[in-house]
Amino acid sequence: MSFSGPSPAPPPVLGAASAAAGGLLLPGRPFSGNELRAMELDGLLVNVLEGGYVGAMDTVTPAHRALAAAALVPEGFRHKVALGRMTAAWVYGCAEPAEKIAVLLDHRYRATSQGRCRAIHIHEVMLGPSDTVSMAGVAVTSPLRTALDIAVHAPEEDAVPALLALSSAPALKCPLGYVRQALQSRDRLPGKARALERIAAALAARAGEA
């Protein structure tokens, strides 16, 4: 299944270029995991996700979250996948972190050769060039692709809140009407009717807020 448009554009580059530039501290760079946890207890650091930390005076950014999530993906597998679905919504600051990191693996690769990693959930999909952006060197599904995937695949209790949050962030340029139009243009999309119902529910909730 692909949500890419007919004329894909090169993925924009967002955020910092590296973990160091992004300000994210990971175990071994240069502190151990125990040292990082101790600094968190002392109020010097804030945990972003698992072993990723930033300074207590720093603002946690999407780049920090992308780097922290990517650190949980096996290194040799990282370049093949994009953070997606509810994990991408979390990276954008529009959802809580999920129990497992959701990654999208393009169908051209084989998931069976990657081994098992309990921290991630792999979804084999079709990804076009316009479906992902590079954030601090980490591939993340674009705001539109994220919203479409959430409308189709997210758990019922998560879908509408995440769609509302994504559409409410001006920088993401992903209003609900745009998401609905993109869904309506997809033919033979499994789950399309339910996805449109979720968009309608989000639009109704937005109207009720006005």
SVG drawing of the C-alpha trace seen along z (x, -y; Angstrom):
<svg xmlns="http://www.w3.org/2000/svg" viewBox="-20 -29 53 43">
<polyline fill="none" stroke="black" stroke-width="0.4" points="0.0,0.0 1.4,-3.4 0.2,-6.8 2.7,-8.6 1.5,-11.2 2.0,-11.1 4.9,-13.5 7.1,-12.8 9.3,-15.6 12.7,-15.1 12.4,-14.7 13.0,-17.9 15.7,-17.9 14.4,-18.9 16.3,-19.3 19.9,-18.7 22.4,-16.7 23.6,-14.4 23.0,-13.2 25.6,-15.5 24.2,-18.5 20.7,-17.5 21.9,-17.6 20.7,-14.0 22.8,-12.0 22.9,-8.2 24.6,-5.5 28.3,-5.5 28.3,-9.0 30.2,-9.7 28.4,-8.6 27.2,-5.1 23.5,-4.3 23.9,-4.3 25.6,-7.7 22.8,-9.2 20.1,-7.8 22.0,-9.2 22.1,-12.7 18.4,-12.4 17.8,-11.7 19.9,-14.7 17.7,-16.9 20.5,-17.5 18.9,-15.6 15.4,-14.8 14.6,-11.4 13.3,-11.5 12.8,-7.8 14.5,-4.7 18.3,-5.6 18.0,-9.0 18.4,-12.2 18.7,-15.9 19.7,-18.6 17.1,-19.7 17.2,-23.2 16.8,-22.2 13.5,-22.0 12.8,-18.5 12.4,-18.8 11.1,-16.5 14.8,-15.9 15.5,-14.7 12.5,-12.3 13.4,-11.0 17.0,-10.3 15.9,-8.6 13.4,-6.3 16.0,-5.5 18.5,-4.5 16.1,-1.5 16.2,-0.2 19.1,2.2 21.9,0.2 22.2,2.3 18.5,2.1 18.1,-1.6 18.7,-2.9 16.0,-0.6 13.1,-1.9 11.2,-5.0 9.6,-5.9 5.8,-5.8 2.3,-5.7 1.9,-6.6 5.7,-6.8 5.8,-9.4 2.9,-11.3 4.9,-11.2 8.0,-12.5 5.9,-15.4 4.7,-16.0 1.2,-14.9 0.9,-11.6 2.2,-9.8 5.0,-7.3 3.8,-3.8 4.9,-0.7 6.8,0.3 8.5,-1.8 6.6,-1.5 8.8,-1.4 7.8,-1.1 9.9,1.1 9.6,0.6 8.4,3.8 11.7,3.9 13.5,5.1 13.0,8.3 11.9,8.1 12.7,11.8 16.4,11.2 16.5,8.5 16.1,10.8 13.9,9.9 13.9,6.8 11.3,6.6 11.5,2.8 10.1,2.3 7.1,3.3 7.8,3.7 5.2,2.9 6.0,3.9 4.5,1.2 5.2,-0.7 6.9,-4.0 7.4,-6.7 10.0,-9.5 7.4,-12.0 6.2,-9.7 9.2,-10.4 11.3,-13.3 14.7,-13.3 14.8,-14.6 18.2,-14.8 19.3,-12.1 16.4,-9.8 13.7,-8.9 10.2,-9.8 6.9,-9.6 5.7,-13.0 2.9,-14.6 0.4,-13.7 1.5,-10.1 1.5,-9.9 -2.1,-11.2 -3.2,-8.8 -1.6,-5.8 -3.2,-6.8 -6.6,-7.2 -6.3,-3.7 -4.3,-1.7 -4.2,-3.3 -6.1,-1.8 -9.6,-3.3 -8.8,-5.2 -5.7,-6.8 -6.8,-7.7 -9.0,-10.8 -6.9,-12.5 -3.7,-12.0 -5.5,-13.3 -6.7,-16.4 -3.2,-17.1 -1.5,-16.6 -4.0,-18.9 -3.7,-21.5 0.0,-22.0 0.5,-24.8 4.0,-23.9 2.9,-20.4 0.5,-21.8 -1.8,-18.9 -5.4,-20.1 -8.2,-17.6 -9.7,-18.6 -6.5,-18.0 -6.2,-14.5 -9.8,-13.7 -9.2,-14.8 -6.1,-12.6 -8.0,-9.6 -10.9,-10.2 -8.4,-10.1 -7.2,-6.6 -8.9,-3.8 -9.2,-0.3 -7.6,-1.3 -8.3,1.3 -9.8,-0.4 -10.7,-3.5 -14.4,-3.7 -13.3,-3.5 -10.5,-6.0 -13.0,-8.5 -15.3,-7.9 -12.4,-8.8 -11.7,-12.0 -15.4,-12.8 -15.3,-12.2 -12.2,-14.5 -13.9,-17.2 -17.0,-17.0 -14.8,-17.2 -13.1,-20.3 -16.5,-21.9 -17.6,-21.2 -14.5,-23.1 -15.4,-26.2"/>
</svg>
